Amino acid sequence: EQLLSEAADPLILAQAYIGRADAFYNLADYAEASRAYQESLSKVGLKGLSGQVTDKLYYNLSWSLLKQGDLKAAIKAFQKVADTSTDTQLKISSLCQIGDIYQEISDYKKAKEAYQAVLRAYPDASYSDYAQYQLGAVYLKDAQYDEAALALTDLEKKFPASSLLDEAAYTLGLAYFKKEDYNACKDTLRRFYAEFKNSSLRPRALYLLGDCLYNLEDYAGAIQAFKEVAKASGQDMELAQKAEYEVADCFYQSGEEEEALKRFKALRSKYPGSNLTPEIIWWLGRYYYQHNEPDLAGRYFLSLVQDFPKSDLSADAYYALGLILAEGGQPQEALDDFKKALDLNKPDVRSKAAVAMAGIFFKTGDYDSSLDYYRKGLEGAAAQDSAGIHLKIAEILETKGKPEEAIKEYLEAVRLSGGEDNLTVNALLRLGQIYEDGGNVTEALNTYNRIVKMNVQQSKYAEERMSRIKDKGR
């Protein structure tokens, strides 16, 4: 700033402007850095500076905008460098940064275009291996697993000396895992383990191998892999804890329940306040619930909601507590816990809690409340679950003397049921009866005929109803 106030030489002024901008950047004051770089470009851009210096200014401006969070302006500035610079490394770096920004905001199409532009224009450049790796990573994020595998495999062929080979091998294993090609995943990760002995990714690769073997139901192999993760994870305590959790779950899946239970209890004592503790408590609560020990299960679920109220599993735990109370003959107390589960707004749990509340109100004859909560249960419900909820809504509307509204709900239940016999047949039987009672002979016959064609147990009854309707019409 002192130079800017005293110097007259354009080159010295240029150094002062650039130096001030760099100082702001290094102070992490990116907003001021952006303004200073822009001022530098406006004040010294016509003072005979070399294109190399101007390119570097635009490049630094791009980074300051990126750090500032102005992604749109950062892309524009990086694009200017990519379009006008004569420095190959700056052009490649700028295109890669454009790709990275688009990848970060999940615009995978434009991210791919940026990385592919690098690979088309500079296929053999030393920095192009980064574009090749990121192209594979974007395909993976975009669930294009075959394309991801091809891009990552090409990295090793095209850039055999790349420093990203270990990351590419790990990500290739992840692509196969996501594709559910567990054998290819296993082979890739075992090759990774043999070739990249000093990679910092070894613990994560081992963990992924354990997950892969788990899905192949090779629980003994998975246990061995997860145990090695726990030893090799170093300072990554979270990964070590997750590996120990998986070891315990592998024992459970392989039928060694006592060993699994012992390990989960030990984990709870060993890690009383970690991010994984809610999952451990949830596992223990669910175990005792499934083994018909509701009191013990309830203690664990209660511990979860009291000790970890912000956990994503709190809604599940409140729902489980509601089930235990409802099954234990305490419907009013159950309503309180179901309501807490619903209020936490976790979509799948919210739907189940609302349906459970609707069921309790239905049993007490409070049809209006039951109807209200069944409709709440439709929010976030899977299609098959929605079919059952529409059936319940239809039954209540029919009970309330609203046949036309009931018909719409029965038809929706049939549409969503996906041909599931019991639900579909029940809805059609009720529809047929409503049409029959209302004197709509044509629709009644059509509905009963659908049941006859399904060739199910109730088909004979449907035939009898059709015969009676026809006899009445003679």
C-alpha positions, 0 to 999 in steps of 0.5 A: 500500500505504501508503494501504491501511494508513492511509486510511479513506475508501472512495473513497480505498481504492478508488483504492489497491486499483485503483492497486496492481492496475494497478501489478502489471499494468504490472510484468508480474506478471500473477499478482499483478495478477489477485489484486489486481484480484480483491481490489479487486472484493471489497473495494470492489465494495459501496462505491458505486463506479460501474458504469463503474469496476467494469466497468473492473476486470473488464475489466482482470482479464480481461486480467491472466488472459489475460496470465497464461495462464489462458484459461478464467478470462479467457474467463469474466471477459470474458464477465461484462463482455460480459453486464453492462457498459453501455459498448458499446466494452467489450462489443464489445472483450470479445466480440472478445477471447473470439473471439480466445482461442477462435481461438488454441486452435483452437475455431473454432466458438466463435470464430465465435459470439463475432464473430457476436455482435458483428456481430448486436448492433452492426453499425455500431459503429466497432470492429465492423470488427475482428470482421468481419475476424476472422470472415473469418480464422477461416473461413480457418483452418477451411478454409471458404474461400468463407465467408472470402471472403464475410466479408472482402469484406463488410468493405470494403462495411460498413466502407469507412473501416476501418484493416483494409482492407489486411489484409482484402484480403491475407487475401482473396487468401490465402483464394483461394490456399488454395482454389487459385483462383489467378486470383482470388488474382492479381486480388485481390493486384494490386488490393491492390498498386494500392490500398494503396501504404503498407501494411506488408503489401506485401512479403508480398502480393507474395510471395503473388502470386509463389506464385500466379503460380508455381502458374499456371506463369507463371514469368516473372511469378513471378520479377518478383514475387519480385525485387520482394519482395527489394527491398521487404522492408526489415528482413525478411531472412527474407522476402528470402531466401525470395524469392531462393530462389523466384527460383532455383526459378522458373528451374529450373521454367522449364527454365533449370537452369544459371541455377537451379544458379548461383543456389542455389550463390550463395544458399548462400554468401550465407546460410551460416547462415540458417534457409533454408540447409538447404533450399538445401543439400537442393535442391542435393543433390537436384538432383545425385542426380536428375542421377546424380551421387551423390558430389556429392549425398552431399556436400551431404546430409552437409553438411546433417546435420553443419551443421544437425542440428536441421533438419527436413530432417535425416531426409530427408538421412539417408534420401537418404544411405542410398539413395546407399549402398544403390545404390552396393553398401554395404548395411551402411553404408546401414542406419546412415543409414536407422536415423538417418533412422528415429530422427528420427521424421519420419512420412513419412521414418520409414516410407520408411526402415523399408521401405528397411531391410526391403528390405535385410534381405530380400535377406540372408535375414533375414526376421524383421528384414525383417518387423519393419521392414516393420511399422514402415514401416506407421506413418505410411505413406500408404494406397497405400504401405501396400498395397505394404507389406502385400503384402511382409509377406504374401510373407514370411509365405508364405515362412515357411510361415504361409499363414493369416497371409499371407492376411490381409495379402494381403487387406489389400493388396487392400483398400488398393490402391484398384484399382491393377491390378498390386498388386491382381492380384499379391495376388489371384494369390498368394491364389488359389495359397494357397487352391488349395494348401490345397484351398480350391476355393471361395475359389480360384475366387472369387479367380481369377474376380475377376482374370478380371473385371478384364480384365487381362493376367493374366486369361487365366492366371486362367482357366486356373487355374479350368479346372484346378481344375474339371477336377480336381473332375470 
